[in-house]
Amino acid sequence: MTCKFIIVEGIDKCGKSTFITKLMKALPNTILIKGGTITKPIDNSIVEKNKVLSFYENIFSISQLPYFDDKTIITDRFYPSQIVYSWKRKHDDFEDDWFINFENKLLDAFKDKIYFIYCITDPIVIARRFIADKEEHLEVDDIKDIISRYNKFYGRTKLSKTKIITSEESSVDSLISDLKGGLIV
């Protein structure tokens, strides 16, 4: 299989969509899967976690079809968001490391062709973007908590990974150049 799989993550308003738009223009044969956190558990039960895991495994299974050979699949959020935001739903998916088994499946299938890009920017900038867009306001402390949880995931994942400061244009352009040149994935 020659399909590449790029997971783009980060808190809302950090610049993921802008980065993905640039990435898709730069890389040929890209397919975007948006909304990787569509399914959410209603509680911390094994049944609910298995429903969520099944959702991600279905996306993974689809990516294994011959149609996706020589393509790059980009996800705007995927299972890392599920883990990071789980504390807002009164449980913590870091507690049982269910994602480690799923990651192992991804790594077995994609080998060195799967990549995790963590988009970050200043929490104050994010708070200002929420206010400017007149959307649900997050307090700076909530933003810091979410960023802290992304950092925790980043430290625990086995995926090839990089952090990108989306507010720094040169950082974005450099990573896109590396991806386009085949230096990454």
Secondary structure as GFF3:
##gff-version 3
##sequence-region A 1 185
A	DSSP	beta_strand	4	9	.	.	.	ID=ss1
A	DSSP	alpha_helix	16	26	.	.	.	ID=ss2
A	DSSP	beta_strand	30	34	.	.	.	ID=ss3
A	DSSP	alpha_helix	46	63	.	.	.	ID=ss4
A	DSSP	three_ten_helix	66	68	.	.	.	ID=ss5
A	DSSP	beta_strand	72	76	.	.	.	ID=ss6
A	DSSP	alpha_helix	79	85	.	.	.	ID=ss7
A	DSSP	three_ten_helix	86	89	.	.	.	ID=ss8
A	DSSP	alpha_helix	98	110	.	.	.	ID=ss9
A	DSSP	beta_strand	114	120	.	.	.	ID=ss10
A	DSSP	alpha_helix	123	132	.	.	.	ID=ss11
A	DSSP	alpha_helix	140	156	.	.	.	ID=ss12
A	DSSP	beta_strand	160	165	.	.	.	ID=ss13
A	DSSP	alpha_helix	169	180	.	.	.	ID=ss14
###
